[in-house]
Amino acid sequence: MEESISGFKRRGSWGEVVEHGERITRALHDAGVEGDAFSDWNEWRPKSHERLGEDVNEKTAQQASVAEGEGEKAGKTPNDDLKSAGEKLSRSYEKVEEGDNEAAVESWQDSINYVARAADSVGRKALRKVEDTVYRKVMTQLAPYYFDNELVSANIQQVGRGTGDEEFVFEVNVNDDHLKEQVSETLKQFEDEVDRWHIDTEKETEVAEAVEGVETPVTDQNKDSKSTTN
């Protein structure tokens, strides 16, 4: 592993870069990091059973996409919001006729907000469609696969194509300097103390459960990457 101001870099086979991601994830976990940012990173990082041009491509396109707007988060379609806008507008007219100007203005403002939310949802969906097409057909041919949130910035790419064995470069930066120091110290301990790292693999439990007729117990090894020493 190489460490620099831009992050922690590992060059090697798929298994080696997967291990790099697992070690950083374990170091973050040991430092007490949790929450959505950590979960998103843990989901995106390459896994042993995945392929760069398929699985990591898919996950990168998803996380790079425009975020959901308020209407989408509420589970409302643009048509739902437009219907609500019409109802609020009718309510506003009723209040005007009743002489309740304050309530009329409030309903009118609600109507405008629903219209804006509907337009926002339509716009975001259109942007996502364009982004997805451009990313998959253009950007992945020109740039590494990348991940970026408030916790971690990372990129991975295949290098040395056509030279024999597949080789990859995986660089990960922890965006908080204090946390980055903690991660650095933990990674150094791994380098010094861990002779062999057990890479996580997908657990083929469904077949076992069908044969045995019982549920396969979940162990700590299933949930987290584990390290051992000889």
Backbone as numpy.savetxt, mean C-alpha at the origin, in Angstrom:
# Nx Ny Nz CAx CAy CAz Cx Cy Cz
24.17 -5.65 2.37 23.34 -4.45 2.37 24.21 -3.20 2.37
23.80 -2.22 1.58 24.46 -0.92 1.56 23.56 0.10 2.25
24.15 0.93 3.12 23.38 1.97 3.79 23.93 3.33 3.39
23.04 4.24 3.02 23.43 5.59 2.65 22.35 6.56 3.08
22.53 7.82 2.78 21.55 8.83 3.15 20.21 8.60 2.46
20.24 7.89 1.33 19.00 7.63 0.59 18.29 6.36 1.04
18.90 5.60 1.95 18.21 4.43 2.46 19.06 3.19 2.55
18.39 2.06 2.69 19.03 0.75 2.83 18.84 -0.01 1.52
19.95 -0.33 0.87 19.89 -0.94 -0.47 20.43 -2.36 -0.44
19.75 -3.23 -1.16 20.22 -4.60 -1.30 20.14 -4.99 -2.76
21.22 -5.56 -3.27 21.28 -6.05 -4.65 21.50 -7.54 -4.59
20.66 -8.31 -5.32 20.83 -9.74 -5.29 19.68 -10.47 -5.94
19.52 -11.72 -5.58 18.46 -12.57 -6.13 17.12 -12.13 -5.55
16.04 -12.71 -6.09 14.71 -12.39 -5.58 14.61 -12.73 -4.10
15.12 -13.89 -3.73 15.09 -14.28 -2.32 15.83 -13.31 -1.43
16.93 -12.78 -1.90 17.72 -11.84 -1.10 17.03 -10.50 -0.92
16.36 -10.00 -1.96 15.66 -8.72 -1.81 14.38 -8.90 -0.99
13.75 -10.07 -1.10 12.59 -10.36 -0.25 13.02 -10.36 1.22
14.14 -11.00 1.49 14.68 -11.03 2.85 14.99 -9.61 3.35
15.51 -8.77 2.48 15.80 -7.38 2.82 14.53 -6.67 3.29
13.45 -6.85 2.55 12.18 -6.25 2.93 11.66 -6.79 4.25
11.84 -8.09 4.46 11.37 -8.70 5.70 12.16 -8.18 6.90
13.46 -8.04 6.74 14.28 -7.55 7.85 13.90 -6.12 8.23
13.67 -5.28 7.24 13.28 -3.90 7.52 11.91 -3.87 8.19
11.00 -4.71 7.71 9.67 -4.78 8.32 9.76 -5.24 9.76
10.58 -6.24 10.05 10.77 -6.70 11.42 11.40 -5.61 12.29
12.35 -4.88 11.72 12.99 -3.79 12.47 11.99 -2.70 12.81
11.11 -2.37 11.87 10.06 -1.38 12.13 9.12 -1.88 13.22
8.74 -3.15 13.12 7.84 -3.74 14.11 8.49 -3.72 15.50
9.77 -4.08 15.57 10.47 -4.09 16.85 10.60 -2.69 17.45
10.56 -1.67 16.58 10.64 -0.29 17.05 9.27 0.24 17.49
8.25 -0.62 17.42 6.93 -0.24 17.88 6.05 0.42 16.84
6.45 0.33 15.58 5.66 0.95 14.51 4.44 0.09 14.20
3.28 0.75 14.07 2.05 0.06 13.69 1.14 1.06 12.98
-0.05 0.66 12.66 -0.99 1.57 12.00 -1.09 1.33 10.51
-1.88 2.18 9.84 -2.17 2.01 8.42 -0.92 2.11 7.55
-0.03 3.06 7.85 1.16 3.25 7.03 2.03 2.00 7.06
2.16 1.40 8.25 2.94 0.17 8.37 2.25 -0.98 7.63
0.93 -1.08 7.78 0.18 -2.15 7.10 0.29 -2.03 5.59
0.20 -0.79 5.08 0.31 -0.58 3.63 1.69 -0.99 3.13
2.73 -0.64 3.88 4.09 -1.03 3.50 4.22 -2.56 3.53
3.72 -3.18 4.59 3.84 -4.62 4.74 3.11 -5.36 3.63
2.01 -4.77 3.16 1.27 -5.36 2.05 2.02 -5.22 0.74
2.65 -4.06 0.52 3.30 -3.80 -0.77 4.62 -4.54 -0.92
5.41 -4.65 0.14 6.77 -5.19 -0.01 6.73 -6.54 -0.72
7.73 -6.82 -1.55 7.74 -8.07 -2.33 7.78 -9.29 -1.43
7.05 -10.33 -1.83 6.99 -11.59 -1.09 7.65 -12.70 -1.92
8.02 -13.77 -1.25 8.76 -14.84 -1.92 7.97 -15.50 -3.05
6.63 -15.55 -2.91 5.81 -16.24 -3.90 5.36 -15.32 -5.03
5.77 -14.06 -5.00 5.31 -13.09 -5.99 6.31 -12.92 -7.14
5.83 -12.26 -8.20 6.66 -11.90 -9.34 6.68 -10.39 -9.49
7.82 -9.86 -9.86 7.96 -8.41 -9.95 7.01 -7.81 -10.97
7.00 -8.37 -12.19 6.21 -7.77 -13.26 4.73 -8.04 -13.18
4.31 -8.86 -12.24 2.89 -9.17 -12.09 2.35 -8.65 -10.76
2.76 -9.29 -9.67 2.20 -8.95 -8.37 2.64 -7.57 -7.88
3.95 -7.29 -7.94 4.44 -5.99 -7.47 3.94 -4.88 -8.39
3.85 -5.18 -9.66 3.28 -4.23 -10.62 1.85 -3.85 -10.22
1.05 -4.87 -9.93 -0.35 -4.66 -9.56 -0.46 -3.83 -8.29
0.33 -4.19 -7.28 0.26 -3.47 -6.00 0.75 -2.03 -6.14
1.76 -1.82 -6.98 2.27 -0.47 -7.17 1.24 0.40 -7.87
0.58 -0.15 -8.87 -0.46 0.61 -9.57 -1.58 0.99 -8.63
-1.93 0.09 -7.73 -3.01 0.36 -6.78 -2.63 1.45 -5.79
-1.44 1.36 -5.21 -1.06 2.35 -4.19 -0.71 3.69 -4.80
-0.36 3.71 -6.09 -0.03 4.97 -6.74 -1.27 5.71 -7.22
-2.42 5.06 -7.16 -3.64 5.63 -7.71 -4.18 6.75 -6.84
-4.99 7.61 -7.45 -5.65 8.69 -6.72 -6.50 8.10 -5.60
-6.40 8.69 -4.42 -7.14 8.18 -3.27 -8.63 8.38 -3.43
-9.39 7.65 -2.64 -10.84 7.78 -2.68 -11.28 9.14 -2.14
-12.33 9.69 -2.73 -12.92 10.91 -2.23 -13.92 10.63 -1.13
-14.51 11.68 -0.59 -15.44 11.52 0.52 -16.66 10.69 0.11
-17.17 10.91 -1.10 -18.32 10.15 -1.55 -18.02 8.66 -1.65
-16.87 8.33 -2.21 -16.48 6.93 -2.35 -16.26 6.28 -0.99
-15.64 7.02 -0.08 -15.43 6.49 1.27 -16.75 6.20 1.96
-17.76 7.01 1.63 -19.09 6.81 2.22 -19.88 5.74 1.50
-19.31 5.17 0.43 -19.99 4.12 -0.32 -21.08 4.63 -1.23
-20.99 5.91 -1.62 -22.01 6.52 -2.46 -21.51 6.69 -3.90
-22.38 6.36 -4.86 -22.05 6.59 -6.26 -22.38 8.02 -6.63
-21.86 8.53 -7.75 -22.23 9.87 -8.19 -23.74 10.04 -8.35
-24.42 9.00 -8.83 -25.87 9.07 -8.98 -26.57 9.22 -7.62
-26.05 8.52 -6.61 -26.60 8.65 -5.26 -26.50 10.09 -4.78
-25.32 10.69 -5.00 -25.11 12.06 -4.54 -25.96 13.06 -5.32
-26.13 12.82 -6.60 -26.97 13.72 -7.40 -28.43 13.63 -6.96
-28.86 12.43 -6.61 -30.23 12.27 -6.10 -30.39 13.03 -4.80
-29.40 12.91 -3.91 -29.46 13.63 -2.64 -29.43 15.13 -2.86
-28.65 15.57 -3.86 -28.58 17.00 -4.17 -29.95 17.52 -4.60
-30.65 16.74 -5.42 -31.99 17.14 -5.86 -32.97 17.22 -4.70
-32.87 16.26 -3.78 -33.76 16.27 -2.62 -33.49 17.49 -1.74
-32.22 17.82 -1.56 -31.86 18.98 -0.74 -32.32 20.27 -1.41
-32.22 20.32 -2.74 -32.66 21.51 -3.47 -34.17 21.71 -3.34
-34.92 20.61 -3.45 -36.37 20.69 -3.27 -36.71 21.15 -1.86
-35.96 20.63 -0.90 -36.15 21.03 0.50 -35.89 22.52 0.67
-34.90 23.02 -0.05 -34.57 24.45 0.03 -35.72 25.31 -0.47
-36.34 24.88 -1.61 -37.49 25.61 -2.14 -38.65 25.62 -1.14
-38.85 24.48 -0.49 -39.94 24.39 0.49 -39.71 25.37 1.64
-38.49 25.47 2.07 -38.18 26.36 3.19 -38.34 27.83 2.80
-38.03 28.15 1.55 -38.22 29.52 1.07 -39.70 29.87 1.12
-40.55 28.95 0.65 -42.00 29.18 0.66 -42.54 29.31 2.07
-41.89 28.61 3.02 -42.32 28.68 4.41 -41.77 29.92 5.12
-40.88 30.64 4.43 -40.30 31.84 5.03 -39.11 31.56 5.92
-38.63 30.33 5.91 -37.47 29.96 6.74 -36.21 30.07 5.89
-35.75 31.31 5.74 -34.62 31.55 4.86 -33.33 30.87 5.34
-33.13 30.82 6.63 -31.91 30.20 7.17 -31.85 28.72 6.81
-32.96 28.00 7.00 -33.01 26.57 6.65 -32.91 26.38 5.15
-33.47 27.33 4.38 -33.41 27.24 2.92 -31.96 27.32 2.44
-31.21 28.28 3.01 -29.79 28.43 2.65 -29.00 27.19 3.03
-29.30 26.63 4.20 -28.59 25.44 4.66 -28.83 24.26 3.72
-30.08 24.06 3.31 -30.40 22.98 2.38 -29.77 23.21 1.01
-29.75 24.47 0.59 -29.13 24.81 -0.69 -27.64 24.49 -0.65
-26.97 24.83 0.46 -25.54 24.54 0.60 -25.30 23.03 0.60
-26.18 22.28 1.26 -26.06 20.81 1.26 -26.18 20.28 -0.16
-27.11 20.86 -0.94 -27.29 20.43 -2.33 -26.02 20.65 -3.14
-25.42 21.82 -2.99 -24.17 22.13 -3.69 -23.07 21.15 -3.30
-23.01 20.82 -2.01 -21.97 19.89 -1.52 -22.13 18.51 -2.14
-23.37 18.06 -2.29 -23.60 16.75 -2.91 -23.21 16.76 -4.39
-23.53 17.85 -5.07 -23.15 17.97 -6.48 -21.62 17.95 -6.61
-20.95 18.68 -5.73 -19.49 18.72 -5.77 -18.90 17.35 -5.48
-19.51 16.64 -4.53 -19.00 15.31 -4.19 -19.19 14.35 -5.33
-20.32 14.46 -6.03 -20.56 13.60 -7.20 -19.53 13.87 -8.29
-19.27 15.15 -8.54 -18.29 15.52 -9.56 -16.90 15.03 -9.17
-16.60 15.13 -7.88 -15.30 14.67 -7.37 -15.12 13.18 -7.61
-16.16 12.40 -7.32 -16.09 10.95 -7.51 -15.88 10.58 -8.97
-16.62 11.26 -9.86 -16.48 11.00 -11.29 -15.07 11.34 -11.75
-14.57 12.49 -11.29 -13.23 12.91 -11.68 -12.16 11.96 -11.20
-12.28 11.51 -9.97 -11.28 10.59 -9.42 -11.28 9.26 -10.17
-12.45 8.77 -10.50 -12.51 7.50 -11.24 -11.89 7.65 -12.63
-12.13 8.77 -13.26 -11.55 9.01 -14.59 -10.03 9.10 -14.49
-9.55 9.80 -13.47 -8.10 9.92 -13.27 -7.47 8.56 -13.01
-8.14 7.73 -12.21 -7.59 6.41 -11.91 -7.46 5.58 -13.18
-8.46 5.68 -14.06 -8.43 4.90 -15.29 -7.25 5.33 -16.16
-7.03 6.64 -16.26 -5.91 7.15 -17.04 -4.59 6.76 -16.39
-4.52 6.94 -15.05 -3.30 6.61 -14.33 -2.93 5.15 -14.51
-3.94 4.29 -14.37 -3.69 2.86 -14.45 -3.13 2.49 -15.82
-3.72 3.04 -16.88 -3.25 2.75 -18.23 -1.84 3.27 -18.45
-1.62 4.52 -18.05 -0.30 5.12 -18.24 0.75 4.39 -17.42
0.42 4.08 -16.17 1.40 3.42 -15.32 1.79 2.05 -15.86
0.78 1.24 -16.17 1.07 -0.12 -16.59 1.78 -0.19 -17.94
1.42 0.70 -18.84 1.96 0.62 -20.20 3.21 1.46 -20.42
3.41 2.48 -19.58 4.52 3.39 -19.81 5.51 3.43 -18.64
5.00 3.82 -17.47 5.91 4.10 -16.36 6.71 2.88 -15.91
6.08 1.70 -15.92 6.81 0.51 -15.48 7.92 0.12 -16.45
7.88 0.67 -17.65 8.95 0.41 -18.61 10.12 1.37 -18.42
9.86 2.49 -17.74 10.87 3.54 -17.63 11.45 3.69 -16.24
10.71 3.29 -15.21 11.12 3.56 -13.84 10.95 2.32 -12.98
11.60 2.30 -11.80 11.42 1.16 -10.89 10.00 1.13 -10.33
9.63 -0.02 -9.81 8.39 -0.11 -9.06 8.63 0.59 -7.73
7.69 1.40 -7.30 7.95 2.22 -6.13 6.79 2.19 -5.15
7.12 2.58 -3.91 6.14 2.73 -2.85 6.51 3.97 -2.06
5.49 4.72 -1.64 5.78 5.93 -0.88 4.62 6.30 0.03
4.88 6.40 1.33 3.92 6.98 2.25 4.71 7.70 3.35
4.03 8.13 4.41 4.73 8.92 5.42 5.76 8.11 6.19
5.66 6.78 6.14 6.59 5.93 6.88 7.81 5.52 6.06
7.55 5.04 4.85 8.60 4.41 4.05 8.53 4.88 2.60
9.70 5.07 2.00 9.81 5.27 0.56 10.70 4.15 0.03
10.26 3.47 -1.02 11.02 2.32 -1.51 10.87 2.18 -3.01
11.87 1.55 -3.62 11.77 1.21 -5.03 12.53 -0.08 -5.30
12.03 -0.84 -6.26 12.67 -2.10 -6.62 12.65 -2.24 -8.13
13.73 -2.76 -8.68 13.80 -2.97 -10.12 14.69 -4.16 -10.43
14.47 -4.74 -11.60 15.32 -5.82 -12.07 16.45 -5.22 -12.88
17.66 -5.73 -12.66 18.84 -5.22 -13.37 19.55 -6.37 -14.05
20.43 -6.03 -14.98 21.23 -7.04 -15.64 20.42 -8.02 -16.45
19.36 -7.55 -17.12 18.54 -8.45 -17.93 19.37 -9.07 -19.06
19.13 -10.33 -19.28 19.81 -11.01 -20.37 21.22 -11.46 -20.05
21.62 -11.33 -18.76 22.98 -11.72 -18.39 23.02 -13.05 -17.64
21.90 -13.75 -17.59 21.87 -15.02 -16.87 20.87 -14.99 -15.74
21.37 -15.16 -14.52 20.49 -15.17 -13.36 19.82 -13.83 -13.16
18.55 -13.85 -12.72 17.83 -12.62 -12.43 18.47 -11.92 -11.23
18.61 -10.61 -11.34 19.17 -9.83 -10.23 18.32 -8.59 -10.04
18.14 -8.21 -8.77 17.27 -7.10 -8.44 17.98 -6.13 -7.51
17.52 -4.88 -7.53 17.99 -3.87 -6.59 16.78 -3.34 -5.85
16.83 -3.42 -4.53 15.73 -3.01 -3.68 16.25 -1.98 -2.67
15.74 -0.76 -2.75 16.19 0.31 -1.86 15.01 0.81 -1.03
15.21 0.91 0.27 14.16 1.31 1.19 14.67 2.42 2.08
13.91 3.50 2.18 14.27 4.60 3.08 13.17 4.79 4.11
13.55 4.91 5.38 12.61 5.24 6.46 12.60 6.74 6.58
11.42 7.34 6.46 11.34 8.79 6.29 11.59 9.60 7.56
11.38 9.00 8.73 11.67 9.68 9.98 13.12 9.37 10.39
13.93 10.42 10.59 15.36 10.22 10.85 15.62 9.44 12.14
14.87 9.75 13.20 15.07 9.05 14.46 14.73 7.57 14.32
13.61 7.29 13.67 13.21 5.90 13.45 14.19 5.20 12.53
14.71 5.92 11.56 15.68 5.34 10.63 16.93 4.88 11.38
17.36 5.64 12.38 18.51 5.25 13.18 18.24 3.96 13.94
17.03 3.85 14.49 16.65 2.63 15.20 16.65 1.42 14.27
16.09 1.61 13.09 16.05 0.53 12.11 17.46 0.14 11.70
18.31 1.13 11.50 19.70 0.87 11.12 20.41 0.00 12.15
20.22 0.34 13.43 20.87 -0.43 14.50 20.35 -1.87 14.52
19.06 -2.05 14.33 18.48 -3.40 14.32 19.00 -4.20 13.14
19.08 -3.56 11.97 19.59 -4.26 10.79 21.04 -4.69 10.98
21.83 -3.84 11.66 23.22 -4.20 11.94 23.29 -5.40 12.86
22.36 -5.45 13.83 22.32 -6.62 14.72 21.98 -7.88 13.93
21.05 -7.75 13.00 20.71 -8.90 12.16 21.94 -9.37 11.38
22.69 -8.42 10.83 23.87 -8.75 10.04 24.90 -9.48 10.91
25.03 -9.05 12.17 26.05 -9.62 13.06 25.63 -10.94 13.68
24.32 -11.08 13.98 23.88 -12.20 14.80 23.14 -13.29 14.04
22.51 -12.94 12.91 21.67 -13.91 12.21 22.46 -14.53 11.07
22.69 -15.83 11.16 23.40 -16.54 10.11 22.47 -16.98 8.98
21.24 -17.26 9.35 20.31 -17.74 8.34 18.93 -17.18 8.65
18.33 -16.56 7.65 17.01 -15.94 7.82 15.96 -16.81 7.15
14.89 -17.11 7.85 13.82 -17.92 7.29 12.83 -17.01 6.58
12.87 -17.03 5.26 11.96 -16.18 4.48 10.54 -16.70 4.58
9.61 -15.77 4.81 8.19 -16.13 4.86 7.74 -16.64 3.50
6.93 -17.68 3.51 6.31 -18.17 2.28 4.82 -18.32 2.52
4.06 -18.32 1.43 2.63 -18.55 1.56 2.38 -19.92 2.15
1.52 -19.96 3.14 1.24 -21.23 3.80 0.13 -21.97 3.03
0.45 -23.17 2.55 -0.54 -23.96 1.82 -1.37 -24.74 2.84
-2.31 -24.05 3.49 -3.07 -24.66 4.58 -4.39 -25.25 4.11
-4.95 -24.75 2.99 -6.27 -25.20 2.58 -6.28 -26.70 2.26
-5.22 -27.18 1.60 -5.15 -28.60 1.26 -5.05 -29.44 2.51
-4.20 -28.98 3.44 -4.02 -29.73 4.68 -5.32 -29.80 5.47
-6.05 -28.70 5.52 -7.31 -28.67 6.25 -8.33 -29.61 5.61
-8.34 -29.67 4.27 -9.29 -30.53 3.58 -8.99 -32.00 3.85
-7.70 -32.35 3.90 -7.31 -33.74 4.11 -7.56 -34.18 5.55
-7.15 -33.30 6.48 -7.24 -33.66 7.89 -8.62 -33.40 8.48
-9.36 -32.49 7.86 -10.68 -32.18 8.38 -10.67 -31.26 9.57
-9.52 -30.59 9.79 -9.40 -29.66 10.91 -8.73 -28.40 10.42
-8.87 -27.32 11.18 -8.21 -26.08 10.84 -6.75 -26.14 11.24
-5.89 -25.59 10.38 -4.47 -25.53 10.70 -4.23 -24.42 11.69
-3.58 -24.69 12.82 -3.37 -23.64 13.82 -2.46 -22.55 13.29
-2.72 -21.30 13.71 -1.90 -20.16 13.32 -0.81 -20.00 14.35
0.43 -20.01 13.92 1.56 -19.85 14.84 2.22 -18.52 14.61
3.12 -18.16 15.51 3.87 -16.91 15.35 4.67 -16.93 14.07
5.15 -18.13 13.66 5.94 -18.20 12.44 5.09 -17.90 11.23
3.80 -18.26 11.27 2.90 -17.94 10.16 2.67 -16.46 10.04
2.67 -15.77 11.20 2.31 -14.35 11.20 3.48 -13.44 10.95
4.66 -13.79 11.44 5.81 -12.89 11.32 7.01 -13.64 10.75
7.90 -12.91 10.11 9.14 -13.52 9.66 9.98 -13.86 10.86
10.71 -14.98 10.82 11.49 -15.44 11.95 12.96 -15.53 11.55
13.82 -15.33 12.52 15.25 -15.46 12.27 15.82 -16.52 13.20
16.89 -17.19 12.73 17.52 -18.21 13.55 19.02 -18.04 13.47
19.70 -18.62 14.39 21.17 -18.65 14.35 21.60 -20.09 14.36
22.70 -20.39 13.70 23.21 -21.75 13.66 23.82 -22.12 14.99
